Amino acid sequence: MGVAVYGIVEPGTKLPRGTPGIDGVSPRLVEAGSVAALVGDLERDELVARRRNLRAYMEVLAAGLERSTVLPMQFGTVLPDDDQVRRELLEPLEERLRALLDRFENLVEMRLSSRYDERVLLPEIVSTDPRVRRLRGVPGAELQLGERVAAAYERSRSEDAGRLLDAVAELVEDQMHGEGPEWDLLTASFLVRRARLHAFEAEVDRWAKEGAGRTVCELAGPMPAFSFVDLELAEAAWA
């Protein structure tokens, strides 16, 4: 037996009725002072990162976000019981958790994944770079050709991503960039104030339409600030 800890929320938070949790167990609140934790009972003392468990974890946090600021705990955080949730997590970290709840109030994360269509970008590079055209098919020039294509790809990525980043600069509170798949254009997480969410989505949509047929884009969210909050149980030991 154990208690899965989903995330930290405001005391008194009530999730939408019928919100499912891991193993189908509805989540509930454990409160301590000025903070609370979303938790769910388990029939075991550890969690395996199976798809259904991860999906339930995400759905609970999404439901929490409809009613409160949410600080997501690392998936797999399990404690023996409610008393341990208070003594090992909420009470020793209350001051820091309270500050984070205040810091992330009305802020959500939006994740953008965008990549080039190789079938479109490569011919574009060939048509606009005379040196690439000259090197194609030249024996022994494979390395030079690859370097030239890579440089052209990086220039395109810098210019195309730069247009969006400039457009949303005043609409985001923070951003984090990551590595994407081959022919990645921009893989990033943005911290956006709810009041600016519509404007942010409009700018991303406008940028995506400009690259239609040349790029593939996916925008996910709003979601809790996973990329900007990193809470682990081990932190309580150092509080």
Secondary structure, DSSP 8 states (H G I E B T S, - for coil): -EEEEEEEE-TT----TT---GGG---EEEEETTEEEEEEEESSS-----HHHHHHHHHHHHHHHTTS--EEB-TT-EESSHHHHIIIIITTTHHHHHHHHHHTTTEEEEEEEEEE-HHHHHHHHHHH-HHHHHHTT-TT-HHHHHHHHHHHHHHHHHHHHHHHHHHHTTTEEEEEE---STTEEEEEEEEEEGGGHHHHHHHHHHHHHHTBTTEEEEEEEEE--TTT--B-GGGGGG-
